Amino acid sequence: MTGDYSNQHLVPMKQVVPPRYEARNDFDVFAELSERWEKGGYARFTEGKSQLQWLETFYNVARQRGASQQVELPPFAEFWQANQLIEMPENPDSERFIRFADFCRDPLAHPLKTASGKIEIFSQRIADYGYPDCPGHPMWLEPDEWQGNAEPEQLQVLSAHPAHRLHSQLNYSSLRELYAVANREPVTIHPDDAQGARHNRRGYGAGVELPWADPCRSGH
């Protein structure tokens, strides 16, 4: 589904290149984790279906729901083979959509799915779990690594959501030309931090290292 929150488009997303090295997809990972957790877990997780069969199952559910709203979708095999984007008709009511509108209009008749039926700032259920990193109310928790406990020569990396793509998707397209620097992902650094041994200048390449995440160095 594409189209942000509208989910107005339906398009088949097919494999472009085979998995690199030992990379695995989520379906296989969780299917085998289920088997390791409990004998027979693989079969219960997959329900005897492959990835493509599950896609067809979900598609058919959407097709049935669409038919009930006078939206006709082609059979899955035809949709998958055509490899074309399907655009759903616009719903005028969607332009006037207000989240929790029923609750706002009549909270007693349309309670939320919380213990109180209301918007909750504090959750007793979550608090009862006793998780040190997840209290029952919003609060700031000091991270294990952050600017407050960094060494003088260390920098804090803030990774904002890309403005021109969704994660790595569309990173290969012409959209990349809008933001890439020397065909590399851009990184900005304060001029004061760029001085000295770093020798960073606008347009130059920069290497960003996170040594604690190095899979080849245990404990680093």
C-alpha positions in Angstrom: 0.0 0.0 0.0 1.3 3.5 -0.9 0.0 7.0 -0.5 1.0 7.8 3.1 -2.0 7.5 5.5 -4.5 7.4 2.6 -3.2 4.0 1.4 -4.7 5.0 -1.9 -2.4 3.0 -4.1 -1.7 -0.7 -4.4 1.4 -1.9 -6.2 3.4 -5.2 -6.3 6.8 -4.9 -4.8 9.0 -7.6 -6.2 12.5 -8.7 -5.4 15.1 -6.8 -7.3 18.3 -8.6 -6.3 18.8 -11.8 -4.4 19.7 -11.5 -0.7 23.4 -10.6 0.0 25.6 -12.9 2.0 23.6 -14.4 4.9 20.8 -11.8 4.9 17.3 -13.2 5.5 13.8 -11.9 5.2 11.6 -11.3 8.3 9.2 -14.1 7.3 12.0 -16.8 7.4 13.6 -15.3 10.5 10.5 -15.3 12.6 9.3 -18.7 11.2 12.5 -20.4 12.4 12.5 -18.5 15.7 9.1 -19.9 16.3 10.4 -23.4 15.7 13.3 -22.9 18.1 10.9 -21.5 20.7 8.6 -24.5 20.4 8.5 -27.6 18.3 6.0 -27.2 15.5 6.3 -23.4 15.8 7.4 -23.1 12.1 4.2 -24.7 10.8 2.0 -22.6 13.2 3.7 -19.4 12.2 3.6 -20.0 8.4 0.2 -21.9 8.5 1.6 -23.8 5.5 1.9 -20.8 3.3 4.9 -19.2 1.6 5.6 -15.5 1.5 3.8 -15.1 -1.9 0.9 -17.1 -0.7 0.5 -14.8 2.3 0.6 -11.8 0.0 -2.1 -13.4 -2.1 -4.2 -14.0 1.1 -3.9 -10.4 2.2 -4.7 -9.2 -1.3 -7.8 -11.3 -1.5 -9.0 -9.9 1.8 -8.6 -6.4 0.4 -10.3 -7.5 -2.8 -13.3 -8.7 -1.0 -13.5 -5.6 1.1 -13.1 -3.5 -2.0 -16.0 -5.3 -3.7 -18.3 -4.5 -0.8 -17.5 -0.8 -1.4 -17.9 -1.0 -5.2 -14.1 -1.1 -5.8 -13.2 -3.8 -8.3 -9.7 -5.3 -8.1 -8.3 -7.8 -10.5 -7.4 -11.4 -9.4 -4.1 -11.6 -7.6 -2.3 -13.4 -10.5 -3.3 -10.7 -12.9 -2.3 -7.9 -10.5 1.1 -9.5 -9.8 1.9 -10.2 -13.4 0.8 -6.8 -14.7 3.2 -5.1 -12.3 1.2 -1.8 -12.5 0.2 0.6 -9.8 -3.6 0.5 -8.9 -5.1 3.8 -7.8 -8.1 3.6 -5.5 -10.9 6.1 -6.1 -10.9 9.0 -3.7 -13.3 9.0 -0.8 -14.7 12.5 -0.2 -15.3 11.6 3.5 -11.5 11.0 3.9 -10.8 14.7 3.4 -12.9 15.4 6.5 -11.4 12.6 8.5 -10.8 13.5 12.2 -9.0 10.9 14.4 -11.1 9.8 17.3 -14.0 11.9 16.0 -16.6 9.5 17.5 -14.9 9.7 20.9 -14.8 13.5 20.7 -18.5 13.7 19.8 -19.7 11.2 22.5 -17.0 9.8 24.8 -19.5 7.6 26.7 -20.9 5.9 23.6 -17.5 5.6 21.9 -14.8 5.0 24.6 -11.2 4.4 23.6 -9.5 1.0 24.1 -7.9 2.0 27.4 -8.6 1.0 30.9 -10.6 4.2 31.5 -11.9 4.6 28.0 -10.3 8.0 28.0 -7.0 9.4 26.7 -4.5 8.4 29.4 -1.3 10.1 30.3 -0.6 7.5 32.9 -1.1 3.7 32.4 -1.3 1.6 35.5 -1.0 -1.6 33.4 2.3 -0.5 31.9 3.5 0.7 35.3 2.7 -2.7 36.8 5.1 -4.3 34.4 7.9 -2.7 36.4 10.1 -2.1 33.4 12.9 0.3 34.4 13.1 1.6 30.8 9.3 2.0 30.3 7.5 3.7 33.2 3.7 4.2 33.2 3.9 7.8 32.0 6.0 9.7 29.5 9.3 10.9 30.8 12.9 11.6 29.7 15.3 8.7 30.4 19.0 9.2 30.2 20.4 7.1 27.3 23.4 4.8 27.7 25.3 6.9 25.2 24.6 10.5 24.7 26.2 14.0 24.7 26.1 14.1 28.4 28.6 11.3 29.0 30.6 11.5 25.8 34.4 11.9 25.7 35.7 15.3 24.6 36.7 14.0 21.1 33.4 12.1 20.6 30.5 13.5 18.6 26.8 12.7 18.8 25.1 11.5 15.6 21.5 12.6 15.1 19.9 10.7 12.3 16.8 12.5 11.1 14.2 10.8 8.8 15.2 11.4 5.2 13.3 14.1 3.5 13.4 12.6 0.0 12.9 8.9 0.6 11.5 6.2 2.9 14.5 4.6 4.5 16.5 2.9 1.7 13.6 2.8 -0.7 13.9 5.1 -3.7 17.5 5.6 -2.8 18.5 4.4 -6.3 16.2 6.8 -8.2 16.6 10.3 -9.5 15.4 11.6 -6.1 18.9 10.8 -4.8 20.3 13.5 -7.0 18.4 16.1 -5.0 20.4 15.6 -1.8 23.4 13.3 -2.4 26.9 14.9 -2.1 29.4 13.3 -4.4 26.9 10.4 -4.6 27.2 9.9 -0.9 24.7 10.3 2.0 25.1 13.9 3.3 26.2 14.6 6.8 26.3 18.0 8.4 28.7 19.0 11.1 29.2 22.2 13.1 32.2 24.2 11.8 33.9 24.1 15.2 33.7 20.3 15.2 35.0 20.1 11.7 38.2 21.8 12.5 41.5 20.3 13.7 42.2 16.7 13.1 39.0 16.0 11.3 39.8 18.4 8.4 36.2 18.4 7.2 35.2 20.8 4.5 32.0 21.3 2.5 31.7 18.7 -0.3 34.4 16.5 1.2 33.8 12.8 2.1 33.5 11.9 5.8 33.6 8.6 7.5 31.2 8.0 10.4 32.1 5.2 12.7 30.1 3.5 15.5 32.7 1.1 16.8 30.4 -0.4 19.4 28.3 -1.8 16.6 31.2 -3.5 14.8 30.1 -7.2 14.4 33.7 -8.3 13.8 34.9 -7.0 17.2 33.2 -8.6 20.2 32.4 -6.0 22.8 33.1 -3.0 20.6 
